[in-house]
Amino acid sequence: MGNGTPVGNTIRRLRFERGGMTQQALADASGVTRQTVIALEAGRYAPSLELAFRIAHALGARIEDVFQWKGDA
């Protein structure tokens, strides 16, 4: 996880489990740029709730299987 956000994610692992989905394919399916996917995977920022749902849907996963809160409870 990067230094920017207390939200962790499994985007990269899930992309590979989905037959090697590229960052660009995920970006296209989620309506964002590839640079956004790169930044999310690196943990540089937390997505909006809407974007989190769009990414989870594009990956065929539940939102809680894609994003995890790593901050203080």
DSSP file (Angstrom, degrees, kcal/mol; ACC not computed):
  #  RESIDUE AA STRUCTURE BP1 BP2  ACC     N-H-->O    O-->H-N    N-H-->O    O-->H-N    TCO  KAPPA ALPHA  PHI   PSI    X-CA   Y-CA   Z-CA
    1    1 A M              0   0    0      0, 0.0    42,-0.2     0, 0.0    41,-0.1   0.000 360.0 360.0 360.0 143.3    0.0    0.0    0.0
    2    2 A G        -     0   0    0     40,-0.5     3,-0.2     1,-0.1    41,-0.1  -0.008 360.0-103.2 -77.8-171.8    1.2    3.5   -0.8
    3    3 A N  S    S+     0   0    0      1,-0.2    41,-0.1    39,-0.1    40,-0.1   0.506 101.0  76.2 -91.9  -5.9    1.5    6.4    1.6
    4    4 A G  S    S+     0   0    0     39,-0.6    42,-0.2     1,-0.1    40,-0.2   0.703  94.1  22.1 -87.4 -20.2   -1.6    8.3    0.5
    5    5 A T        -     0   0    0     38,-0.8    -1,-0.1    -3,-0.2    40,-0.1  -0.996  54.3-135.2-151.2 148.3   -4.6    6.5    1.9
    6    6 A P  S    S+     0   0    0      0, 0.0    64,-4.4     0, 0.0     2,-0.7   0.284  81.8  99.4 -84.4  12.3   -5.8    4.2    4.6
    7    7 A V  E     -A   69   0A   0     62,-0.2    62,-0.2    63,-0.2     2,-0.2  -0.888  57.6-165.4-103.0 116.7   -7.8    2.2    2.0
    8    8 A G  E     -A   68   0A   0     60,-3.2    60,-2.6    -2,-0.7     2,-0.3  -0.520   6.9-166.9 -91.1 165.3   -6.1   -0.9    0.8
    9    9 A N  E     -A   67   0A   0     58,-0.2    58,-0.2    32,-0.2     3,-0.1  -0.985  31.2-149.0-151.0 163.0   -7.2   -2.8   -2.3
   10   10 A T     >  +     0   0    0     56,-2.2     4,-2.7    -2,-0.3     5,-0.2  -0.056  57.1 125.5-117.6  28.2   -6.8   -6.1   -4.2
   11   11 A I  H  > S+     0   0    0     55,-0.3     4,-2.6     1,-0.2     5,-0.2   0.929  73.1  48.2 -57.0 -50.4   -7.3   -4.6   -7.6
   12   12 A R  H  > S+     0   0    0      1,-0.2     4,-1.9     2,-0.2    -1,-0.2   0.940 113.8  46.2 -59.3 -49.2   -4.1   -6.0   -9.1
   13   13 A R  H  > S+     0   0    0      1,-0.2     4,-2.2     2,-0.2    -1,-0.2   0.918 113.6  49.3 -59.5 -44.7   -4.6   -9.5   -7.7
   14   14 A L  H  X S+     0   0    0     -4,-2.7     4,-1.3     1,-0.2    -1,-0.2   0.874 106.5  55.9 -65.6 -36.8   -8.2   -9.6   -8.9
   15   15 A R  H  <>S+     0   0    0     -4,-2.6     6,-2.1    -5,-0.2     5,-0.8   0.936 110.8  44.7 -58.5 -45.5   -7.2   -8.4  -12.4
   16   16 A F  H >X5S+     0   0    0     -4,-1.9     3,-1.0     4,-0.3     4,-0.6   0.864 109.8  54.6 -69.0 -35.6   -4.8  -11.3  -12.8
   17   17 A E  H 3<5S+     0   0    0     -4,-2.2    -1,-0.2     1,-0.3    -2,-0.2   0.744  99.6  64.5 -67.7 -21.7   -7.4  -13.7  -11.4
   18   18 A R  T 3<5S-     0   0    0     -4,-1.3    -1,-0.3    -3,-0.4    -2,-0.1  -0.089 136.9 -78.4 -92.1  34.1   -9.8  -12.5  -14.1
   19   19 A G  T <45S-     0   0    0     -3,-1.0    -3,-0.2     1,-0.2    -2,-0.2   0.747  86.9 -54.6  80.4  24.0   -7.5  -13.8  -16.8
   20   20 A G  S  <<S-     0   0    0     -5,-0.8    -4,-0.3    -4,-0.6    -1,-0.2   0.860  71.3-165.2  78.7  35.6   -5.0  -11.1  -16.8
   21   21 A M        -     0   0    0     -6,-2.1    -1,-0.2    -7,-0.2    -3,-0.1  -0.304  20.3-125.2 -51.9 130.8   -7.3   -8.1  -17.3
   22   22 A T     >  -     0   0    0      1,-0.1     4,-2.2    -6,-0.0     5,-0.2  -0.354  14.0-114.9 -78.2 161.9   -5.2   -5.2  -18.2
   23   23 A Q  H  > S+     0   0    0      1,-0.2     4,-2.6     2,-0.2     5,-0.2   0.896 119.3  52.6 -59.7 -39.6   -5.2   -1.9  -16.4
   24   24 A Q  H  > S+     0   0    0      2,-0.2     4,-2.8     1,-0.2    -1,-0.2   0.900 106.9  50.8 -65.6 -40.2   -6.6   -0.3  -19.5
   25   25 A A  H  > S+     0   0    0      2,-0.2     4,-2.3     1,-0.2    -1,-0.2   0.909 112.9  46.4 -63.3 -41.4   -9.5   -2.8  -19.8
   26   26 A L  H  X S+     0   0    0     -4,-2.2     4,-1.7     2,-0.2    -2,-0.2   0.911 112.1  51.0 -66.0 -41.7  -10.4   -2.2  -16.2
   27   27 A A  H  X>S+     0   0    0     -4,-2.6     5,-2.2     1,-0.2     4,-1.3   0.936 111.4  47.4 -59.8 -47.3  -10.2    1.6  -16.7
   28   28 A D  H  <5S+     0   0    0     -4,-2.8     3,-0.4     1,-0.2    -1,-0.2   0.912 113.1  48.1 -61.2 -43.5  -12.5    1.3  -19.8
   29   29 A A  H  <5S+     0   0    0     -4,-2.3    -1,-0.2     1,-0.2    -2,-0.2   0.757 117.0  43.5 -69.3 -24.2  -15.0   -0.9  -17.9
   30   30 A S  H  <5S-     0   0    0     -4,-1.7    -1,-0.2    -3,-0.2    -2,-0.2   0.532 110.3-117.5 -99.6  -8.6  -15.0    1.5  -15.0
   31   31 A G  T  <5S+     0   0    0     -4,-1.3     2,-0.2    -3,-0.4    -3,-0.2   0.809  77.5 104.5  77.0  30.0  -15.1    4.8  -16.9
   32   32 A V  S   <S-     0   0    0     -5,-2.2    -1,-0.3    -6,-0.2     2,-0.2  -0.749  73.2 -90.1-129.5 179.0  -11.8    6.1  -15.7
   33   33 A T     >  -     0   0    0     -2,-0.2     4,-1.6     1,-0.1     3,-0.4  -0.500  32.4-115.2 -87.6 161.6   -8.3    6.5  -17.1
   34   34 A R  H  > S+     0   0    0      1,-0.2     4,-2.6     2,-0.2     5,-0.2   0.865 117.6  60.9 -60.6 -36.1   -5.5    4.0  -16.9
   35   35 A Q  H  > S+     0   0    0      1,-0.2     4,-2.3     2,-0.2    -1,-0.2   0.847 101.5  53.0 -61.0 -34.1   -3.6    6.5  -14.8
   36   36 A T  H  > S+     0   0    0     -3,-0.4     4,-2.5     2,-0.2    -1,-0.2   0.920 108.9  48.5 -66.5 -43.5   -6.5    6.4  -12.2
   37   37 A V  H  X S+     0   0    0     -4,-1.6     4,-2.8     2,-0.2     5,-0.2   0.918 111.1  51.1 -62.2 -43.2   -6.2    2.6  -12.1
   38   38 A I  H  X S+     0   0    0     -4,-2.6     4,-1.9     1,-0.2    -2,-0.2   0.930 111.5  47.4 -58.8 -46.9   -2.5    2.8  -11.6
   39   39 A A  H  <>S+     0   0    0     -4,-2.3     5,-2.5     2,-0.2     6,-0.6   0.887 112.7  49.0 -64.5 -39.9   -2.9    5.3   -8.7
   40   40 A L  H ><5S+     0   0    0     -4,-2.5     3,-1.4     1,-0.2    -2,-0.2   0.941 110.5  49.9 -64.8 -47.2   -5.6    3.2   -7.0
   41   41 A E  H 3<5S+     0   0    0     -4,-2.8    -1,-0.2     1,-0.3    -2,-0.2   0.864 110.4  51.1 -59.1 -36.2   -3.5    0.0   -7.3
   42   42 A A  T 3<5S-     0   0    0     -4,-1.9   -40,-0.5    -5,-0.2    -1,-0.3   0.544 113.3-120.3 -79.7  -6.7   -0.5    1.9   -5.8
   43   43 A G  T < 5 +     0   0    0     -3,-1.4   -38,-0.8    -4,-0.4   -39,-0.6   0.760  69.2 137.3  74.8  24.5   -2.7    3.1   -2.9
   44   44 A R  S   <S+     0   0    0     -5,-2.5     2,-0.3     1,-0.2    -4,-0.2   0.735  72.8   2.6 -78.0 -21.8   -2.1    6.8   -3.7
   45   45 A Y  S    S-     0   0    0     -6,-0.6    -1,-0.2   -38,-0.1    -2,-0.2  -0.989  71.2-113.5-158.7 158.7   -5.7    7.7   -3.2
   46   46 A A        -     0   0    0     -2,-0.3     3,-0.1   -42,-0.2     2,-0.0  -0.749  36.9-123.2 -92.1 137.8   -9.0    6.3   -2.1
   47   47 A P        -     0   0    0      0, 0.0    -1,-0.1     0, 0.0     2,-0.0  -0.338  27.7-100.2 -75.2 160.1  -11.8    6.1   -4.7
   48   48 A S     >  -     0   0    0      1,-0.1     4,-2.5    -2,-0.0     5,-0.2  -0.325  39.6-105.9 -65.4 163.3  -15.1    7.7   -4.3
   49   49 A L  H  > S+     0   0    0      1,-0.2     4,-2.2     2,-0.2     5,-0.2   0.912 122.1  52.5 -60.4 -42.1  -17.9    5.3   -3.3
   50   50 A E  H  > S+     0   0    0      1,-0.2     4,-2.2     2,-0.2    -1,-0.2   0.933 110.9  46.1 -59.8 -47.0  -19.3    5.4   -6.8
   51   51 A L  H  > S+     0   0    0      1,-0.2     4,-2.8     2,-0.2     5,-0.2   0.892 109.0  55.7 -65.7 -38.4  -15.9    4.6   -8.4
   52   52 A A  H  X S+     0   0    0     -4,-2.5     4,-2.4     1,-0.2    -1,-0.2   0.923 110.0  46.1 -58.6 -43.9  -15.3    1.8   -5.8
   53   53 A F  H  X S+     0   0    0     -4,-2.2     4,-2.6     2,-0.2    -1,-0.2   0.897 111.9  51.2 -65.8 -40.0  -18.6    0.2   -6.8
   54   54 A R  H  X S+     0   0    0     -4,-2.2     4,-2.4     2,-0.2    -2,-0.2   0.912 112.2  46.3 -64.4 -41.7  -17.9    0.6  -10.6
   55   55 A I  H  X S+     0   0    0     -4,-2.8     4,-1.9     2,-0.2    -2,-0.2   0.936 112.7  49.6 -66.0 -46.0  -14.4   -1.0  -10.2
   56   56 A A  H  X>S+     0   0    0     -4,-2.4     5,-2.8    -5,-0.2     4,-0.6   0.928 112.1  48.7 -58.0 -45.2  -15.9   -3.9   -8.1
   57   57 A H  H ><5S+     0   0    0     -4,-2.6     3,-1.2     1,-0.2    -1,-0.2   0.923 109.6  51.6 -61.1 -45.0  -18.6   -4.4  -10.7
   58   58 A A  H 3<5S+     0   0    0     -4,-2.4    -1,-0.2     1,-0.3    -2,-0.2   0.821 112.5  46.8 -62.5 -30.3  -16.0   -4.4  -13.5
   59   59 A L  H 3<5S-     0   0    0     -4,-1.9    -1,-0.3    -5,-0.1    -2,-0.2   0.495 111.5-122.0 -88.3  -4.4  -14.0   -7.0  -11.6
   60   60 A G  T <<5S+     0   0    0     -3,-1.2     2,-0.3    -4,-0.6    -3,-0.2   0.857  73.5 118.0  66.8  34.9  -17.1   -9.1  -10.9
   61   61 A A  S   <S-     0   0    0     -5,-2.8    -1,-0.3    -6,-0.2     2,-0.2  -0.829  71.6 -97.7-129.9 165.1  -16.4   -8.8   -7.2
   62   62 A R    >>  -     0   0    0     -2,-0.3     3,-1.6     1,-0.1     4,-0.8  -0.586  37.0-118.2 -79.6 147.9  -18.0   -7.5   -4.1
   63   63 A I  H >> S+     0   0    0      1,-0.3     4,-2.8    -2,-0.2     3,-0.9   0.863 115.1  55.1 -56.0 -37.7  -16.8   -4.1   -3.0
   64   64 A E  H 34 S+     0   0    0      1,-0.3    -1,-0.3     2,-0.2    -2,-0.0   0.671 103.7  55.7 -73.2 -14.6  -15.5   -5.4    0.3
   65   65 A D  H <4 S+     0   0    0     -3,-1.6    -1,-0.3     1,-0.1    -2,-0.2   0.618 115.4  38.4 -86.3 -14.0  -13.5   -8.0   -1.6
   66   66 A V  H << S+     0   0    0     -3,-0.9   -56,-2.2    -4,-0.8     2,-0.4   0.818 119.8  38.3-100.0 -42.9  -11.8   -5.2   -3.6
   67   67 A F  E  <  -A    9   0A   0     -4,-2.8     2,-0.4   -58,-0.2    -1,-0.2  -0.916  60.9-174.7-119.8 139.3  -11.3   -2.4   -1.0
   68   68 A Q  E     -A    8   0A   0    -60,-2.6   -60,-3.2    -2,-0.4     2,-0.5  -0.995  26.9-123.3-133.3 136.9  -10.4   -2.7    2.7
   69   69 A W  E     +A    7   0A   0     -2,-0.4   -62,-0.2   -62,-0.2     4,-0.0  -0.670  29.1 173.7 -77.6 124.2  -10.2    0.0    5.4
   70   70 A K        +     0   0    0    -64,-4.4   -63,-0.2    -2,-0.5    -1,-0.1   0.327  47.9  94.0-112.9   3.7   -6.7    0.0    6.9
   71   71 A G  S    S-     0   0    0    -65,-0.5     2,-0.1     1,-0.2    -2,-0.0  -0.088  90.3 -59.7 -86.4-171.8   -7.1    3.1    9.1
   72   72 A D              0   0    0      1,-0.1    -1,-0.2    -2,-0.0    -2,-0.1  -0.442 360.0 360.0 -68.3 142.3   -8.1    3.5   12.7
   73   73 A A              0   0    0     -2,-0.1    -1,-0.1    -3,-0.1    -2,-0.0   0.472 360.0 360.0 -73.9 360.0  -11.5    2.1   13.6
